[in-house]
Amino acid sequence: MKEFMKNKTVTYNLMSFTGFKSLVVFSLLLEAPRSYEEIAEYFKKHEYIGESISIDTLRVYFTSLRMVGCEIIRMKKSEGSKYKMVSHPFELSITSEQIKSLAKVYKAVAKNIELHELITLEKFLIKIIEKIDNDELRTAYEKFSLFNGVSVELVENLIKHSKLKSQITFLYNSPRSGEKEIEIITDKVELNNNKFYLYGTGLEYNQYGYFPIARIKGVTSVNLYKTDISGFEKYTVGYELRVDKNELKLTDEEKIVEIKDNSLIIENTTSNPFIIKQRILSFGFACKVLYPESFRQEIINTLKEMREGYKDG
């Protein structure tokens, strides 16, 4: 080590070169099957080795690897007579109990981290699954992962467009009309009730809305010139909400206009009244619409229809 620190040069005095070269062969076979010629060429161009090797010397390295538990075979002549690593004792493994623990940790952590952190966690898990050849782990991952059926790359791409407020067209698998192209000005990507949604202003109906990302096939185009949406009609609804202010997470469209002893007066402004309606109904009896009167009456009628539906049942 003193010699290396002084000269910054790797020499035969610093290591067992037989062991080092065996590790180089191990790493090469770990990536893919290799022919003798490929290994020899790699050795010749290596920063520290810088010389080719004979086939007999290569067999010595194979013997060293087999002694520690590696299974190396030579493939058929029709397959290029390459050497292949079938198995080795350094493979990652995981038990059934560890898989259960992993699922529990994932579910607990996923609830309390930001979306970009969740994506990082997901990529880490995907790498682990790629390294561990375990069908039980893959099956469990498909069940507990929030990205089941959703491409991590697609979510990342939509987040990027949302930050730029890009005007994009994406292919959407509508449950009613099948596949169709939808053009929107993106706003944000959110995870609600364990599902990913893309929010934005749709240009077909000039309304703000959201789309389950699981139904988005992919972005087909990005418009360099955005449509002016400043003139789109917007609705403002006021409602009283009986909830603790510290426990309420406001949406981007909401704002608190008054704080009372046991409730909050909130205004919600959007171009899509359906979103406000869904938001209000999600609060149940804790929410009461104050204005406008037309929207207040619409909520009352909806609640009456729901009540009648239960009577029929």
SEKOLRO-578572 format. One line per 5 residues: number of its first residue (from 1); their letters; for each residue x, z, y of N, C-alpha, C. Coordinates in steps of 0.1 Angstrom, whole numbers. Layout:
# residues N
NUM = a = X,Z,Y,X,Z,Y,X,Z,Y | ...
This chain:
# residues 313
1 = mkefm = 8,0,-12,0,0,0,9,0,13 | 20,8,12,29,8,24,34,-6,26 | 38,-13,16,43,-27,17,33,-36,23 | 20,-35,19,10,-43,24,7,-40,39 | 7,-27,43,4,-23,56,16,-28,66
6 = knktv = 28,-29,60,39,-33,68,40,-49,70 | 38,-56,59,40,-70,59,27,-78,59 | 15,-72,56,2,-78,56,3,-90,46 | 10,-88,35,12,-99,25,9,-94,11 | 2,-101,4,-1,-97,-10,10,-103,-19
11 = tynlm = 16,-94,-27,27,-99,-36,24,-94,-50 | 32,-98,-60,30,-94,-74,32,-79,-75 | 40,-73,-66,43,-59,-67,31,-50,-63 | 21,-56,-57,9,-48,-52,-2,-47,-62 | -2,-55,-73,-13,-54,-82,-9,-60,-95
16 = sftgf = -18,-57,-105,-17,-64,-118,-23,-78,-116 | -15,-88,-116,-20,-101,-113,-28,-106,-125 | -25,-102,-137,-34,-105,-148,-48,-100,-146 | -49,-88,-142,-62,-82,-140,-69,-88,-128 | -62,-92,-118,-68,-98,-106,-73,-112,-110
21 = kslvv = -65,-120,-117,-69,-133,-121,-81,-132,-131 | -81,-122,-139,-93,-121,-148,-106,-118,-140 | -104,-110,-129,-116,-108,-120,-120,-121,-113 | -111,-129,-109,-114,-142,-103,-122,-151,-113 | -117,-151,-125,-124,-159,-135,-138,-153,-137
26 = fslll = -139,-140,-138,-152,-134,-140,-162,-138,-128 | -157,-137,-116,-166,-141,-105,-170,-155,-105 | -161,-164,-109,-164,-178,-110,-175,-181,-121 | -174,-175,-132,-183,-177,-143,-197,-170,-140 | -196,-159,-131,-208,-152,-127,-217,-162,-119
31 = eaprs = -210,-170,-111,-218,-179,-102,-224,-191,-110 | -216,-197,-120,-221,-208,-127,-211,-212,-138 | -215,-219,-148,-206,-224,-159,-195,-232,-152 | -182,-231,-157,-171,-238,-151,-163,-245,-162 | -157,-256,-159,-148,-263,-168,-134,-258,-165
36 = yeeia = -125,-260,-175,-111,-256,-173,-105,-262,-160 | -108,-275,-158,-103,-282,-146,-108,-276,-133 | -121,-271,-133,-126,-265,-121,-120,-252,-118 | -117,-244,-129,-111,-231,-127,-96,-233,-122 | -89,-242,-128,-75,-245,-125,-74,-249,-110
41 = eyfkk = -83,-258,-106,-83,-263,-92,-86,-251,-82 | -95,-242,-86,-98,-231,-77,-86,-222,-76 | -79,-219,-87,-67,-211,-87,-56,-217,-78 | -55,-230,-78,-45,-237,-71,-47,-236,-56 | -60,-236,-52,-64,-235,-38,-66,-220,-33
46 = heyig = -65,-211,-42,-68,-197,-38,-57,-192,-28 | -62,-184,-19,-53,-179,-8,-41,-171,-13 | -43,-163,-24,-33,-154,-29,-26,-159,-41 | -34,-167,-50,-28,-172,-62,-19,-184,-59 | -26,-195,-54,-18,-207,-50,-11,-214,-61
51 = esisi = -16,-213,-73,-9,-221,-84,-20,-223,-95 | -18,-234,-102,-27,-237,-113,-24,-229,-125 | -32,-230,-136,-30,-222,-148,-32,-231,-160 | -25,-228,-171,-26,-236,-183,-39,-231,-191 | -43,-239,-200,-55,-235,-208,-52,-223,-216
56 = dtlrv = -40,-222,-221,-36,-210,-229,-37,-197,-221 | -32,-198,-208,-33,-186,-199,-48,-183,-196 | -56,-193,-195,-70,-191,-192,-76,-183,-204 | -72,-187,-216,-77,-180,-228,-73,-165,-228 | -62,-162,-222,-57,-148,-221,-67,-140,-212
61 = yftsl = -71,-147,-201,-81,-140,-192,-94,-138,-199 | -98,-148,-207,-111,-147,-214,-110,-136,-224 | -99,-134,-231,-97,-123,-240,-98,-110,-233 | -92,-109,-221,-93,-96,-214,-108,-93,-210 | -115,-103,-206,-129,-101,-202,-138,-97,-215
66 = rmvgc = -135,-104,-226,-142,-101,-238,-140,-86,-243 | -128,-82,-240,-124,-68,-245,-132,-57,-237 | -136,-61,-225,-144,-51,-217,-159,-53,-219 | -163,-63,-228,-177,-64,-231,-184,-77,-226 | -176,-86,-220,-182,-99,-216,-184,-109,-227
71 = eiirm = -195,-116,-228,-197,-126,-238,-196,-140,-231 | -186,-147,-235,-183,-160,-229,-183,-170,-240 | -190,-181,-238,-190,-192,-248,-186,-205,-241 | -183,-215,-250,-180,-228,-245,-192,-237,-248 | -197,-243,-238,-209,-252,-240,-205,-265,-247
76 = kkseg = -216,-272,-251,-214,-284,-259,-207,-295,-251 | -201,-304,-258,-194,-315,-251,-204,-323,-242 | -216,-324,-247,-226,-332,-239,-230,-324,-226 | -227,-311,-225,-229,-303,-214,-217,-301,-205 | -206,-309,-208,-194,-308,-200,-183,-299,-205
81 = skykm = -186,-293,-217,-176,-284,-224,-172,-273,-214 | -181,-268,-206,-179,-258,-197,-179,-244,-203 | -173,-234,-197,-173,-221,-202,-185,-213,-194 | -192,-206,-202,-204,-199,-196,-204,-184,-199 | -208,-177,-189,-209,-162,-191,-223,-159,-196
86 = vshpf = -225,-155,-208,-238,-152,-214,-243,-139,-210 | -234,-129,-210,-238,-115,-206,-225,-107,-202 | -227,-96,-195,-216,-88,-192,-221,-73,-190 | -212,-64,-192,-216,-49,-191,-219,-44,-177 | -218,-53,-167,-220,-48,-153,-233,-52,-148
91 = elsit = -242,-57,-156,-255,-62,-152,-263,-50,-147 | -271,-52,-136,-280,-41,-131,-292,-40,-141 | -296,-28,-142,-308,-25,-150,-317,-15,-144 | -329,-14,-148,-339,-4,-142,-348,0,-153 | -352,13,-153,-361,18,-163,-375,18,-157
96 = seqik = -385,20,-166,-399,20,-163,-402,31,-152 | -396,43,-154,-398,54,-145,-392,50,-131 | -381,43,-131,-375,39,-118,-383,29,-111 | -390,20,-119,-399,10,-113,-411,17,-106 | -416,27,-113,-427,35,-107,-423,42,-94
101 = slakv = -411,47,-94,-406,54,-82,-404,44,-71 | -399,33,-74,-397,22,-64,-410,18,-58 | -421,17,-66,-434,13,-61,-439,24,-51 | -437,36,-55,-442,47,-47,-435,48,-33 | -422,46,-34,-414,46,-22,-418,35,-13
106 = ykava = -419,23,-18,-423,11,-11,-436,13,-3 | -447,18,-11,-460,21,-5,-459,31,7 | -451,41,5,-450,52,15,-442,46,27 | -431,39,25,-423,34,36,-431,23,44 | -437,14,37,-444,3,43,-455,7,53
111 = kniel = -460,19,52,-471,23,61,-465,28,74 | -452,31,75,-447,37,87,-435,30,93 | -434,17,91,-423,9,97,-429,-3,104 | -421,-8,113,-425,-20,121,-424,-32,112 | -431,-43,116,-432,-55,108,-418,-61,105
116 = helit = -409,-62,115,-396,-67,112,-388,-59,102 | -391,-46,102,-384,-37,92,-390,-39,79 | -403,-42,78,-409,-45,65,-404,-58,59 | -401,-68,68,-396,-80,63,-382,-78,57 | -374,-70,64,-360,-67,59,-361,-59,46
121 = lekfl = -370,-50,44,-372,-43,32,-376,-53,21 | -385,-62,24,-390,-72,14,-378,-81,9 | -370,-85,18,-359,-94,14,-349,-86,5 | -347,-73,8,-338,-65,0,-344,-64,-14 | -357,-62,-15,-363,-61,-28,-362,-74,-36
126 = ikiie = -364,-85,-29,-363,-98,-36,-349,-100,-41 | -339,-96,-34,-325,-97,-39,-323,-88,-51 | -329,-76,-51,-327,-67,-63,-334,-74,-75 | -346,-79,-73,-353,-86,-84,-346,-98,-90 | -339,-105,-81,-331,-117,-85,-319,-112,-93
131 = kidnd = -314,-100,-90,-302,-96,-98,-305,-89,-111 | -318,-83,-111,-322,-76,-123,-332,-85,-131 | -328,-89,-143,-337,-97,-151,-346,-88,-159 | -358,-85,-152,-367,-75,-158,-381,-80,-155 | -389,-84,-165,-402,-89,-163,-412,-77,-159
136 = elrta = -409,-65,-163,-418,-54,-159,-416,-51,-144 | -404,-53,-139,-401,-51,-125,-408,-62,-117 | -408,-74,-121,-414,-86,-114,-429,-83,-114 | -435,-79,-125,-450,-77,-125,-454,-66,-116 | -446,-55,-116,-449,-44,-107,-448,-48,-92
141 = yekfs = -437,-56,-89,-435,-60,-76,-447,-68,-71 | -452,-77,-79,-463,-86,-75,-476,-77,-72 | -477,-66,-78,-488,-57,-76,-487,-49,-63 | -475,-43,-61,-473,-34,-49,-469,-41,-36 | -463,-52,-37,-458,-59,-25,-469,-64,-16
146 = lfngv = -468,-61,-3,-477,-65,7,-476,-80,9 | -465,-86,4,-463,-101,6,-468,-109,-6 | -475,-102,-15,-480,-109,-27,-489,-121,-23 | -485,-133,-26,-492,-145,-22,-489,-150,-8 | -480,-143,-1,-476,-147,13,-461,-149,13
151 = svelv = -457,-160,19,-443,-163,20,-437,-155,32 | -426,-148,28,-418,-141,39,-413,-150,49 | -408,-162,45,-403,-172,55,-414,-176,64 | -426,-178,59,-437,-183,68,-441,-172,78 | -441,-159,74,-444,-148,83,-434,-148,94
156 = enlik = -421,-149,90,-410,-149,100,-412,-160,110 | -415,-172,105,-417,-184,113,-428,-182,123 | -439,-176,119,-451,-174,127,-448,-163,138 | -440,-153,134,-436,-143,144,-428,-149,155 | -419,-158,151,-410,-165,160,-418,-173,170
161 = hsklk = -428,-181,165,-437,-188,174,-445,-179,183 | -450,-168,177,-458,-159,185,-450,-153,197 | -438,-150,195,-430,-144,206,-428,-155,217 | -428,-167,213,-426,-178,223,-440,-183,228 | -451,-178,222,-464,-182,226,-466,-197,224
166 = sqitf = -460,-202,213,-460,-216,210,-474,-222,207 | -476,-234,210,-488,-241,206,-485,-249,193 | -491,-245,182,-487,-251,169,-500,-256,162 | -497,-264,152,-508,-269,143,-504,-264,129 | -513,-258,122,-510,-254,108,-521,-258,99
171 = lynsp = -517,-260,86,-526,-264,76,-532,-251,70 | -546,-251,70,-553,-239,67,-563,-241,56 | -563,-233,46,-572,-234,34,-585,-226,37 | -594,-232,44,-607,-225,48,-615,-223,36 | -621,-211,34,-630,-208,23,-643,-216,23
176 = rsgek = -646,-221,35,-659,-229,36,-657,-244,35 | -647,-249,43,-645,-263,44,-632,-269,37 | -625,-260,30,-613,-265,24,-601,-266,33 | -591,-274,29,-579,-276,38,-582,-284,51 | -577,-278,62,-579,-285,75,-568,-281,84
181 = eieii = -565,-289,94,-555,-286,104,-561,-278,116 | -555,-268,120,-560,-260,131,-549,-259,141 | -552,-261,154,-543,-260,165,-546,-248,173 | -536,-240,175,-538,-227,183,-525,-225,192 | -527,-217,202,-516,-211,210,-514,-197,204
186 = tdkve = -503,-195,198,-500,-183,190,-499,-171,200 | -502,-159,195,-502,-147,203,-494,-136,196 | -497,-133,183,-491,-122,176,-494,-123,161 | -485,-116,153,-487,-115,139,-489,-100,136 | -499,-96,129,-502,-82,126,-505,-80,112
191 = lnnnk = -502,-67,107,-506,-63,94,-518,-53,95 | -529,-58,91,-541,-49,91,-548,-48,77 | -550,-36,73,-556,-33,60,-548,-40,49 | -535,-39,50,-526,-45,40,-526,-60,39 | -531,-67,50,-531,-81,50,-525,-86,63
196 = fylyg = -518,-98,62,-512,-103,74,-521,-113,81 | -521,-112,94,-530,-121,102,-522,-127,114 | -525,-140,117,-520,-146,128,-531,-147,139 | -528,-142,151,-537,-142,162,-533,-152,172 | -543,-158,179,-541,-168,189,-554,-175,194
201 = tgley = -552,-183,204,-564,-190,210,-565,-204,203 | -576,-205,195,-579,-218,189,-584,-228,199 | -579,-240,198,-582,-250,208,-594,-259,204 | -600,-257,191,-612,-264,187,-624,-258,194 | -625,-245,195,-636,-238,200,-633,-231,213
206 = nqygy = -620,-232,218,-616,-225,230,-618,-210,229 | -615,-204,217,-617,-190,215,-605,-183,209 | -604,-171,213,-593,-162,207,-598,-158,193 | -589,-159,183,-593,-155,169,-581,-152,161 | -584,-149,148,-573,-146,139,-575,-152,125
211 = fpiar = -564,-154,118,-564,-162,106,-556,-154,95 | -561,-152,83,-553,-146,73,-541,-155,69 | -529,-150,70,-518,-158,67,-517,-163,53 | -524,-155,44,-524,-159,30,-531,-173,28 | -539,-177,38,-546,-190,37,-539,-201,45
216 = ikgvt = -528,-197,52,-520,-207,59,-510,-214,50 | -511,-227,48,-501,-234,40,-488,-236,46 | -488,-238,59,-475,-240,66,-478,-246,80 | -468,-246,88,-468,-252,102,-465,-266,101 | -474,-275,106,-472,-289,105,-466,-295,117
221 = svnly = -468,-289,129,-462,-294,141,-462,-284,152 | -453,-286,162,-452,-277,173,-453,-286,186 | -463,-282,194,-465,-290,206,-456,-285,218 | -448,-294,223,-439,-290,234,-446,-287,247 | -458,-293,249,-466,-290,261,-479,-282,258
226 = ktdis = -479,-270,263,-491,-261,260,-503,-265,268 | -515,-263,262,-527,-265,269,-530,-253,278 | -535,-256,290,-539,-245,299,-551,-238,295 | -551,-226,291,-562,-218,286,-567,-208,297 | -562,-209,309,-566,-199,319,-581,-200,323
231 = gfeky = -587,-212,321,-601,-213,325,-610,-211,314 | -606,-206,302,-615,-204,291,-624,-191,294 | -636,-192,290,-646,-181,293,-642,-169,285 | -642,-157,292,-639,-145,285,-651,-135,287 | -651,-126,277,-662,-116,277,-656,-102,278
236 = tvgye = -662,-93,286,-657,-80,287,-669,-70,283 | -666,-62,273,-676,-53,268,-671,-38,270 | -679,-30,275,-676,-16,276,-682,-7,266 | -675,2,260,-681,11,250,-675,25,251 | -683,35,247,-679,49,247,-675,52,232
241 = lrvdk = -663,58,231,-657,61,218,-654,75,217 | -660,82,207,-658,96,205,-646,98,195 | -634,99,201,-622,99,193,-611,106,201 | -602,112,194,-590,118,200,-581,107,206 | -578,108,219,-570,98,225,-556,96,218
246 = nelkl = -551,106,213,-537,105,207,-538,99,193 | -550,98,187,-552,92,174,-556,77,175 | -559,73,187,-565,59,189,-553,49,192 | -553,38,184,-543,28,187,-551,16,193 | -549,14,206,-556,3,213,-550,-10,209
251 = tdeek = -559,-20,209,-555,-34,207,-550,-39,220 | -544,-51,220,-539,-57,232,-550,-61,242 | -563,-62,237,-574,-66,245,-581,-54,251 | -578,-42,247,-585,-30,251,-577,-22,262 | -585,-15,270,-579,-6,280,-588,5,282
256 = iveik = -583,17,285,-591,29,287,-594,29,302 | -607,30,305,-611,30,320,-616,44,324 | -618,53,314,-623,67,318,-620,76,306 | -616,88,309,-614,98,299,-623,110,301 | -632,112,291,-641,123,292,-637,135,284
261 = dnsli = -644,145,283,-641,157,275,-639,154,261 | -649,147,255,-650,144,241,-650,130,237 | -647,121,247,-648,107,244,-640,99,254 | -639,86,251,-632,76,260,-641,65,263 | -640,60,275,-647,47,279,-637,36,279
266 = ientt = -639,26,271,-630,15,268,-636,2,272 | -628,-7,278,-632,-21,280,-624,-30,271 | -631,-39,265,-624,-49,256,-627,-63,262 | -617,-71,265,-618,-84,271,-612,-95,262 | -620,-105,258,-615,-115,249,-624,-128,251
271 = snpfi = -619,-139,246,-627,-151,247,-636,-152,234 | -635,-143,225,-642,-143,212,-650,-130,210 | -663,-130,213,-671,-118,212,-672,-113,198 | -670,-122,188,-671,-118,174,-660,-107,171 | -648,-109,177,-637,-99,175,-641,-85,180
276 = ikqri = -648,-85,192,-652,-73,198,-663,-66,189 | -672,-74,184,-682,-69,175,-676,-63,163 | -667,-69,157,-660,-64,145,-653,-51,148 | -647,-50,159,-640,-38,164,-650,-27,165 | -661,-29,172,-671,-19,175,-677,-14,162
281 = lsfgf = -680,-22,153,-687,-18,140,-677,-11,132 | -664,-13,133,-654,-6,125,-654,9,129 | -658,13,141,-658,27,145,-671,34,140 | -681,27,135,-693,34,130,-701,41,141 | -705,53,137,-714,61,146,-706,67,158
286 = ackvl = -692,66,157,-684,72,168,-684,63,180 | -690,51,180,-689,42,191,-703,38,196 | -705,37,209,-717,33,215,-714,23,226 | -721,11,225,-719,0,235,-726,4,248 | -719,3,259,-725,6,272,-730,-6,280
291 = ypesf = -722,-17,280,-725,-29,287,-716,-41,282 | -721,-53,284,-733,-57,291,-746,-55,282 | -757,-55,288,-769,-51,280,-772,-61,269 | -769,-74,271,-771,-84,261,-763,-81,248 | -750,-77,250,-742,-74,239,-746,-61,232
296 = rqeii = -750,-52,240,-755,-39,235,-767,-41,226 | -776,-50,231,-788,-53,223,-784,-61,210 | -774,-69,211,-770,-76,199,-765,-66,188 | -757,-56,192,-752,-46,183,-764,-38,177 | -774,-35,185,-785,-27,180,-793,-36,170
301 = ntlke = -795,-48,172,-801,-57,163,-794,-58,150 | -781,-59,151,-772,-60,139,-774,-47,130 | -774,-36,137,-775,-23,130,-789,-22,123 | -799,-27,130,-813,-27,124,-813,-36,112 | -807,-47,113,-807,-56,101,-799,-50,89
306 = mregy = -789,-43,92,-781,-36,82,-790,-25,75 | -797,-18,84,-806,-8,79,-817,-13,70 | -823,-24,74,-833,-31,66,-828,-36,53 | -816,-40,53,-810,-45,41,-808,-34,31 | -805,-22,35,-804,-11,26,-818,-7,21
311 = kdg = -828,-8,29,-842,-5,25,-846,-14,14 | -843,-27,15,-847,-36,5,-840,-33,-8 | -828,-27,-7,-820,-24,-19,-826,-12,-26
